[in-house]
Amino acid sequence: MMLHLLTFLLVCYLYVECQPIAQGPFSVKQLFAQANTNKIKAILSRKFEEIFNHPSDKSTSTFVGIPGTGSCTCVPYYLCDNGIINTNGKGLIDVRSQDSVCETSWEVCCEEGDQVDNPIVPPPGPNTQVGCGYRNSDGLGFRVLGNVETQFAEFPWMVLVLREEKNATGSVYAYQCGGGLIHPQMVVTAAHCVYGKNKAFKVRAGEWDTLHVLELYPYQERKVQEIIVHNQYYAGASYSDIALLYLESSFDDAANVKTICLPPQAQTLESGDCYAAGWGKDVFGREGKSDGILKKIDLPIVPNKKCQEQLRRTRLGEFFELHSSFICAGGVPGKDTCKGDGGSFLVCPIPGQKNRYFQMGIVAWGIGCGEDNVPAVYVNVPKFRDWIDWQMRAYNLEISSYQY
């Protein structure tokens, strides 16, 4: 029975492969009548794996045929030297209407002879932005169209915190939360992300698209050597929800790996538009529901008194008191940091400095997600500036990496 089924499938496969594209409908009887018996015998003599096993690795080049153009190969845009995609910042990529020929928006169908062996990495321009907190508003190498997806390396201080999970073949690393790079060897994140987890962690910097390895500059990874949780962290109500991750070694300075500035102790902002970013999903990699590209939202700062009043109208009740270790932002319909964004940053423009930001908050908790007049709650980073400075000195690290 199995042999008959296999024979039937093979004949169907052979027939479809050999017929013109514009073939009309046909019956099973016609299919068997037109099949070439010698070809069937030849196919049956081959190993099953040779017929049905096809490469599934998305990172390999794919050969495709385009009517009127002949054959080409889908490769990362910077491996094609055909004059269509450039690397000087003028390339525009729309992630909402990807090319139907290639599998991702970051690949182009490159004709033979136009392919190059190694990535074309443009030399960085004159470095006029020395120091922390500079945002690459237009990205690096190309520009993405859309107001939700970040540009590549737009927030070069964004990091992923990954936890080690054991399996039958060894171990893998899964997404735990986000974080901000304040020193090449130190990351600031939320305490609830790492406290009491009994896991090994590592940090990835320079990441942008978690589903593909097509970025112009590669990401870097470092193992976490020590976790420093604030001594007043209270998991029950998330008070003082801040932690530092001391890495085994420093990240290398790169165009897509930079540090974020920190505001001085007790810095306050009563208004202003800030940015939060994150991948916003529970599963890291292809199992996630999003397309893997780092997202951003602009959020207004909400004064603590107003935030407390608005949160009292939720299930928290009329007696809720907002702890001084928190600040609030958002309350705009459809804009919020949600599940999976924990530990990520809330950055705001540094007054009097163009395109430069400091980290005012860390994604902590919220009621619902993206509801009108219900702000999200963030760790009040300025409240802990002295504590951060003290920890940095204890590890013999310079605080100049986040000073401005």
PyMOL commands that set and color helices and strands:
alter all, ss='L'
color gray80, all
select helices_A, chain A and resi 2-18+28-34+37-44+48-52+77-79+191-194+304-311+381-394+399-402
alter helices_A, ss='H'
color red, helices_A
select strands_A, chain A and resi 62-66+70-76+92-94+107-111+143-145+158-167+170-183+186-189+201-205+220-229+243-247+273-278+295-302+326-330+345-349+357-365+375-380
alter strands_A, ss='S'
color yellow, strands_A
deselect
rebuild
show_as cartoon
